[in-house]
């Protein structure tokens, strides 16, 4: 089995306001799957945010729908650090709030924001080659530390 699409369902107080927020980030609304209670926001080729009134979302579950938006952090991958900054800066300019400090590990760059309804989003860029190099160096250091500890134990015995 293979998953070929993802739909993130988010309750919002005002569908029109939330639609405008996501459009300000550069995403498009798919009118075919949108009405006064729901907007289908196209985040990527096969990635969608279904923003809908709490009442509409409640019809899809027997559980209570969260009001604060912090039960899940939605993460998106960008193709560059500049792409991360573009989305995060647009979110802040459109009324979002910064929900965490910028994280820069060299191989990963990440910014986080909350939309007007409090839904948390992270946008990250990962340099996979730099990540492999960093993890390889970390593994080598761990192996070296383990060998040093074994040598010290042998010398004491």
C-alpha positions as CSV (number, residue, x, y, z in Angstrom):
1,X,0.0,0.0,0.0
2,X,1.1,3.5,-0.7
3,X,-0.3,6.8,0.5
4,X,-0.6,9.3,-2.4
5,X,-2.2,12.3,-0.8
6,X,-2.5,14.0,2.6
7,X,-5.3,16.1,3.9
8,X,-4.8,18.1,7.1
9,X,-8.2,19.0,8.6
10,X,-8.2,22.2,10.6
11,X,-11.1,23.8,12.5
12,X,-11.3,27.6,12.1
13,X,-13.4,30.4,13.5
14,X,-13.7,32.2,10.1
15,X,-13.3,30.3,6.9
16,X,-12.9,33.5,4.8
17,X,-10.2,35.0,7.1
18,X,-8.3,31.7,7.2
19,X,-8.5,31.3,3.4
20,X,-7.1,34.8,3.0
21,X,-4.3,34.0,5.4
22,X,-3.2,30.9,3.5
23,X,-3.5,32.6,0.1
24,X,-1.2,35.4,1.5
25,X,1.4,32.6,2.1
26,X,1.3,31.8,-1.6
27,X,-1.0,28.8,-1.5
28,X,-4.1,28.5,-3.7
29,X,-7.7,27.6,-2.8
30,X,-9.3,24.8,-4.8
31,X,-12.8,26.1,-5.4
32,X,-14.0,22.6,-6.5
33,X,-13.7,21.4,-2.9
34,X,-14.6,24.6,-1.1
35,X,-17.9,26.2,0.1
36,X,-19.0,28.6,2.8
37,X,-18.0,26.1,5.5
38,X,-14.8,24.7,4.0
39,X,-11.8,25.8,2.0
40,X,-9.5,23.3,0.4
41,X,-6.0,25.0,0.4
42,X,-3.5,23.4,-1.9
43,X,-0.1,23.2,-0.1
44,X,1.6,21.0,-2.7
45,X,0.9,18.7,-5.5
46,X,-0.8,16.1,-3.2
47,X,-0.9,18.0,0.1
48,X,-4.0,19.9,1.2
49,X,-5.2,21.8,4.3
50,X,-9.0,21.5,4.6
51,X,-9.9,24.5,6.7
52,X,-13.5,24.3,7.9
53,X,-15.9,25.6,10.6
54,X,-15.7,23.7,13.8
55,X,-19.3,22.5,13.3
56,X,-18.4,21.1,9.9
57,X,-15.3,19.3,11.2
58,X,-17.3,18.0,14.2
59,X,-19.4,16.0,11.6
60,X,-16.3,13.9,10.8
61,X,-15.5,12.7,14.4
62,X,-17.2,11.5,17.6
63,X,-14.4,13.3,19.6
64,X,-14.3,16.9,20.7
65,X,-12.7,19.2,18.2
66,X,-9.8,21.2,19.6
67,X,-10.2,24.9,20.1
68,X,-6.6,25.9,20.7
69,X,-4.9,24.5,17.6
70,X,-1.9,23.1,19.5
71,X,-2.6,19.4,19.6
72,X,-0.7,18.9,16.4
73,X,2.3,20.6,14.8
74,X,2.0,20.5,11.0
75,X,5.4,20.5,9.3
76,X,6.2,21.4,5.7
77,X,9.4,20.9,3.8
78,X,10.8,23.8,1.6
79,X,13.3,23.5,-1.1
80,X,15.6,26.2,0.3
81,X,16.3,28.3,3.4
82,X,14.9,31.2,1.4
83,X,11.7,29.2,0.8
84,X,11.4,28.7,4.6
85,X,11.8,32.5,5.2
86,X,9.4,33.4,2.4
87,X,6.6,31.3,3.9
88,X,7.3,32.2,7.5
89,X,7.6,35.9,6.8
90,X,4.4,35.8,4.7
91,X,2.6,34.1,7.6
92,X,3.8,36.8,10.1
93,X,2.8,39.6,7.7
94,X,-0.7,38.0,7.2
95,X,-1.5,37.9,10.9
96,X,0.2,34.7,12.1
97,X,2.4,34.6,15.2
98,X,5.9,33.2,15.7
99,X,5.3,29.9,17.7
100,X,9.0,29.0,18.3
101,X,12.5,30.4,17.8
102,X,14.2,29.9,14.5
103,X,16.3,26.7,14.6
104,X,19.5,26.4,12.6
105,X,21.5,23.3,12.8
106,X,23.6,23.9,9.7
107,X,22.0,20.9,7.9
108,X,18.5,21.9,8.9
109,X,16.8,25.3,9.0
110,X,13.4,25.6,10.6
111,X,10.9,28.4,11.4
112,X,7.5,28.0,13.2
113,X,4.3,30.0,13.2
114,X,0.7,29.8,14.3
115,X,-2.1,30.8,12.0
116,X,-4.9,33.1,13.3
117,X,-6.7,30.1,14.8
118,X,-3.6,28.9,16.7
119,X,-2.8,26.0,14.4
120,X,1.0,25.4,14.6
121,X,3.1,25.1,11.4
122,X,6.8,24.5,10.9
123,X,8.6,25.1,7.6
124,X,11.9,23.4,7.3
125,X,14.7,23.0,4.8
126,X,17.1,20.0,5.1
127,X,20.4,19.8,3.3
128,X,20.5,16.0,3.1
129,X,24.2,15.9,2.1
130,X,25.2,18.1,5.0
131,X,22.9,16.0,7.3
132,X,24.7,12.8,6.3
133,X,28.1,14.4,6.9
134,X,27.0,15.7,10.3
135,X,25.6,12.3,11.4
136,X,28.7,10.5,10.1
137,X,31.0,12.9,12.1
138,X,28.8,12.4,15.2
139,X,29.0,8.6,14.8
140,X,32.8,8.7,14.4
141,X,33.0,10.8,17.6
142,X,30.8,8.4,19.5
143,X,32.9,5.4,18.4
144,X,36.1,7.2,19.3
145,X,34.7,8.0,22.8
146,X,33.7,4.4,23.3
147,X,37.1,3.2,22.3
148,X,38.7,5.7,24.7
149,X,36.5,4.5,27.6
150,X,37.3,0.9,26.9
151,X,41.1,1.7,26.9
152,X,40.8,3.6,30.2
153,X,38.9,0.6,31.8
154,X,41.5,-1.8,30.5
155,X,44.3,0.3,31.9
156,X,42.7,0.5,35.3
157,X,42.2,-3.3,35.5
